[in-house]
Amino acid sequence: MSDEKRISRRDILRAAGATAGAAAFPAIITGPALGAPGVEPASERLRIGFIGVLNRGMQNMRPLMKHAVAVCDVDRNVLAAAKAAVDKANGGDCQAYTDYRKLLENKEIDAVVISTPDHWHALQTIHACQAGKDVYCEKPLSLTIREGREMVKAARRHQRIVQTGSQQRSDAKFRRACELVRSGKIGKVHTVRVGIPGVNFKEPARPDSEPPSELDYNFWLGPAPLRPYNKNRVHYNFRFFWDYSGGQMTNWGAHHLDIAQWGLGMDDSGPISAEGTGVFHPQMAYEVPERFQVTYKYANGVTLICGSGPEFRAGTTFEGDRGTIFVTRGKLEATPAELLAEQLGENDVHLYESGDHYRNWLDCIKSRKLPICDVEIGHRSATVCHLGTMAIRTGRKIDWDPKAEKIQGDAVLARRVHYDYRGPWKL
């Protein structure tokens, strides 16, 4: 019996509220026209499958709903709720899968949106590229540095369009900030400061237990180490445990550090060193740091300081010898203030313009032009995050060669660019 036939009406009714009350996400929901009917003929409409459809997965699906033809999740309650939402919106029978590989075998699907926990991003993106699907993959692009490079290789080898979900690139304020910085309007940049929100884990202590019947926990773990099921580690809370994610450094860092990279013109490079410290929960209710500070150095002399705590303003601040620019969601500030009114000239830097992250991806699927946050960009920005978490966890300075993408002078640290997958999964 196929996966889609095993989702019963009772499952749908039981799961009716499964996607309600999602935790707060670093999200920009844009492009209401993407979900509007009649914008393009049905024969020209891209057919999209959604892998991982809880919380952020549902947020990614709503603006792309008219394109949805299939959903996949290892939690049957979540899957049933997503299928019901698509069926209601589109008046059709959406295909439902518990195994993403079966979804990828569907020749009628043109592209996929991947919103699973971070430890699944690499395999699912690579397998999608191998299956001839274009990909929108949530940030951070990867769990490890090596994964990110393999994702880039797969996208190039199979000539796939892969958009990273760092959607601040499609916001005019962030683009304007980076254009001003790269055009020299604040002079020579010497320091960048990036503020990251604190941990929002609020679960009480819970003992390990048997997984609920609706969740295929072994498949949820996938390549991650085998550990007993604990409710505090799955679904949204995965991001606070090292096996699956990197905490707020990789969650919000994939946004604000991505803008730092953009403003510094480092989309194909990165820092040359990282040093960091962190403060951890005293009872280790979760593994990632409550607060942290990481200092990066770039070959051009720029220092980037990224941290979480009251002394850090959430967003990205560029400091030059003639002024500063601060940007965060909904806010763009400059010192002196008149910098914001300055017009860019013909010889100034004009960056890739996108008014909608999803629309940009869809347009690029048709044009085959690289999207605004192409897989290479997502990999480079995720690498900055991974170097930071590595510095925090080890307490050691990391000397990084961004061209060779190798850690220098420390064989033990060098092995941390990846981990051994749990069988039968292989990168």
C-alpha angles and dihedrals in degrees: 000000000000122000093246093057094053094067104096131200088248089057090053094049092046091051097046092116098034095109097041122106096024116184119260113280134194090247140150110196108202142161109049087180089069090070097040117111122241098024091123135006114275090237090062096043116115115239111226133191120205119216112196110017107185124103106331090021091061090044089055092047099052098069090042095042098120088059095050115116101150140026132194134192137149090224108078094203091053091045093051092050092050093048090050091051093051093044091051094047098044102029092230143101106271114204114242126203136180092194116058091205089066090052090052090054090062104105092198092067115092101184144001137221113214116204100155125126113294096257089066099048098089100049094042093047093047093047090048091052090049089052091054096252125137113230143219105191123188120239137291087054094212147008094227137027094243091052090056094053091048089051090054091049092051093049092051096042093052095034094237129161108237119183120191115219095237089124098177085087087071094054117098095219093057092046092049091050093052093045091053092048095046091045090059097247092141093039122237111355113231104164138026121193121198122189120201126194120250127257114289097196107135105164123132117236112280132184122237113269144167112292117253115267094245093058123079092211096179090056091044088057093046109156093359121103117280110258133160115272116263123175090220092065103050138074111009094355093064089092093071096061125075096225090067109021147351105251122241091332090071095029100053096012088067085064107036098031087047089059090048089054091048093049092048093048091241101132090126097036141027146195125324096218143016133195125178151167133198142192114223134204107274094228093037092236083162131012106230120084122274089213132006147167127210126184118203128189124206126205091244091062098260118140117210117197116192123182150151121225142075093294092061121079110219109248136037125303122191115200120198135171090259103038149321137261124202123189134177134146109311095358137085120174135173140188111243090033094215089071089082091062094052114116119227114238131218091266095047124097114275112188132209107288124218125161095189128030096208094043090050090055093048092047091049092051087060098039096036089225115142112263124242093260099034120184091261091056092046090050094050093049092046088051090060088053093047093050088052095051089046091054091048094048096046101032087222132123112251118213106201131192103206093191097052091029092225136129109241129221099001118083093186093053091043090065091059093077085090143004134221110269119230110251142292087027119089132180 
